[in-house]
Amino acid sequence: MLRTFRHMLLLCAVLLTAACRKEKTPTPRLELSATEVVLRGGSGSEAAVTVTANGAWELTVTGSGFDITPVSGSRGETVVTLTATQENTQRTRRTLGSVAFRPTAGKGSAAARTLEVCQSPATAPRTMLLYMPGRSLLSFYNNNIYGIRRAVSAQVPGDGRILVCYQPEGHQTASLQEVRYDFASGDSVVVETLKEYASFTASAPQSLAEMFADVAEYAPAEEYGLIVGCHGKAWVPTIAGSLYASGMQLGTQPGGAAVSDNLWQPLPDAKPTRSFGDTGYEIDIADFAAVIEALPYRFDYLIFDACFMANIETLYDLRGGFDYIVASPCEIMAAGFPYDRTVPYLFTGERIGDRLTQVCRAFWDFYQNDWQSVPYNEQSGCISLCVTAALDGRDGRPGLDDVTRRLYAAARQTFDLNTLQSYEGLATHLFYDLGHYVSLSCVDAALLDEFRMRFDEAFPAESRLNTPSFYSAYNGRLNPITSYSGVSTSKPAQRLQEYYEQTAWDQATNTR
């Protein structure tokens, strides 16, 4: 009996020892924070992945063009850094090789993991800059940046680059940042500061020139796009607008409703739009155009997330700096573009015009159908795309300016100005629909047909989209749209004529 008891104790001890030994040699486990790393295109660019293991591990490299350290580790988390040793001068992403991570115990087990290593081209296929000057819309700017972050993925921007420049700290400083997908973390968006400007003034051409030069330095590309998200005042020079913006002058509309008659001064209780600016920090369109045209590279397109910029006088000033311009003829609500919807189109597809048409449609669809998803918003979204080569005949055919000059020189009929479609809620209007104005005034059917044909080439019909009404902060309500061509003009206006006559469009088309 005693011997049997001893045998049982011995058996228990053996089993206990075996169990302890089993706990001391657990099944190897090893995990990586990512399965793919895409190094930037320049030599020396780095990326990091985290190795999490329950024991010692080592790695084996296949391929070349990058270094990796450390090459082994122990239990816990270890950050492994990969460094590109060469610049990728190719036009596309290239595969550099792979890294196999294995536990040192139980080699060849299911715990082994592989990391693929690629490198983007040093010259990106596409770089897009979102420039948002001023501070009065800062909360909306932050929402816009958040929208971009929601749009970024492993596919967007792909090998492209997304840069943002805005003024989060003050009117005299600015920050240039990049929003990118972090392959090393597996599913993360990183906002990296590229440069801080200790002295930056949005109204100073030299500040803009420096910032735009930095864009090409930090993110060289085969194609450049610019989005300007701020206050828009069309062609009106700062000095002219200031003469009409001091002191609130009110007019009335039918029914006795108050209406602002001051440029850039909305009604006190109006919903926020992007139509009034940070006083003292504005740059005239002519100065902006001069900065753009002096750059050593060319922006392929411009998107105005700003009010009133689909204005023929404004677009004509900018024709030398951009091939395509997307803008609105009226006010844009303060929420601005739905960047989570529009940004992907800028990095997918080939033809720029087709991509920008999709951007126009996404903008319109948001304000037509989903405008209520944003506070302080209205169903107000009008947009159009301008092909600038058609404005002055750079495409080898008579430009819209030439056709318009001949049309203005021909006999014209008078009409009631109150019947003309306007694009702001001012008591004395400044922006009218260009297509509607020409249709009402032209009596030469052949000239009108020629104008319409050239107009459709300058402003493709599929990109001229509008909600039934537009909201204006100057009368605080929605205003019906009965005739929409997607672009405005100030020619019929009864204000600022002394300044209007100095615009390049008026000088090119008027036959005084």
Helices and strands as residue ranges (DSSP letters): H 2-24, E 30-32, E 36-39, E 46-53, E 57-63, E 66-69, E 72-73, E 76-84, E 94-103, E 113-119, E 127-132, H 138-151, E 161-166, E 174-181, G 183-185, E 189-197, H 205-218, E 224-229, H 238-243, E 250-252, E 258-260, H 285-293, E 301-305, H 312-317, E 324-327, H 339-346, H 352-369, G 371-373, E 384-387, H 389-392, H 400-409, G 417-419, E 432-433, H 434-441, H 445-458, G 461-463, E 469-472, E 477-480, E 488-489, H 497-500, H 504-509
